[in-house]
């Protein structure tokens, strides 16, 4: 039969009853004749609690020691789940990241997977055991424990599915699948039966919290067959794949919101070659990623450049620019960290005129002002006041997905 990798998030294993529920899902899959590798996150708020404990001892603890501490959360989950499965009469074994062969670089707190030695997992599968792997963690060349950063368990699951050549990677979460918008905040959000890797990657990068963008990138690169579904409802989920049946029919697949955004504007720049290079090379050296960029037409031998960064990087970016004011040559730098990015995503947008116009019409009708616009083949993003973000998402969603609206 098939080899299936199943990933369960923190909310799915938050307490004893939920751990038993996850054990039931895993064993039901096993009973159908499949081999199962399950990747688990830390229970509920365990990671946050561990971070708080660390701050009590040392607010400036090294990243190495933080990784050592935080990796214990997932180990608790896998051992408890293995115990639950054993009580149900099945053979199970729990493996830490290093025991599972997850080899990473040395980027403590945000490590990247270099390769996976699958021999131990395969040996346990050959013994007909259910294998439980601690997500979010690995080991580097110094034999130090590392963690993979935000969304690390998703990344662990997809990487294992790729390395093991699994038939399916199921990501279990607290929602039924991928929706046209966040169903917890947007009225009328619809579940999608399927979505392309490219669309899912854009939605993940633009603020949708169902899957982390690193896991989607990896799934696309290795063509991992994915499904997002709920660990609570038992309903069919959303398939994530390279090509979907409705690709040419549906122009917009979803609306996303990201409030972790700040805009910087350099005013009074000299209108001459090399200015953009000076600005963005300085930020790149500090590891500051830039997203939307807008440059004004040069007038009176000067121009302005506006761009967005993560809100957490905003003050650092402003400081770097101000320290290099004379070298760059600008009058002032303005910072606005009270904005949000709202985006529409759809693989069918590139060949259909008027999609962006409908988005702008929805915002105009709602009386919401647009600060900046960015577009690509499958997305259109706008910056709005963060106080208007939720209303903007609802207005756009209504325009494209309401029973009276048209997604055509």
WOTALIN-V335124 format. One line per field, one symbol per residue. ss: DSSP state (2 for helix, 1 for strand, 0 for the rest). psi: psi as a letter, one per 20 degrees, with the letter a starting at -180 (. if undefined). A space follows every 10 residues. Layout:
ss = ???
psi = ???
//
This chain:
ss = 0011111102 2220022222 2222222222 2000111111 0000022222 2222222000 0022222222 2222222222 2222222000 0111100000 0111000000 0011110022 2222220001 1111001110 0000111000 0222222222 2220000111 1110000010 0000000000 1001112222 2222200000 0022222222 2200011111 0000000111 1000000000 0001111100 0111111111 0000222222 2222200000 0011100010 0111111110 2222222222 2220222200 0111110011 1111100000 0000222222 2222200000 0111100011 1111122222 2222222222 20000000
psi = aqpppppprh hhkhaghhgh gghggghggg hjjqppoppq rqpdkgghhh gggghhgoik qqhghggggh ihghhgghgg hgggghhijq pqppprghhi koprakmpil qqpgrpojgg ghghhhjkqp pppprjqbqa ijkqpqqjap jhhggggggg gghilqhqop opajribpri roiiiopjpq pphqqqgggh gggghjipjg qqhhhggghg hjlpoqpprq ihhjqqbppo rgpqhjgigp hphrpqpoil qqpqpopkqp mqqigggggh hghhhjkopq dpppprpppk krrqpqrqrq hhighggggg ghhkghhgmr gqpppoklrq ppqqpphjhh joqighghgh gghghikpqp gqqqqahjqp qqprphiigg hgggggghhh irhhrpk.
//
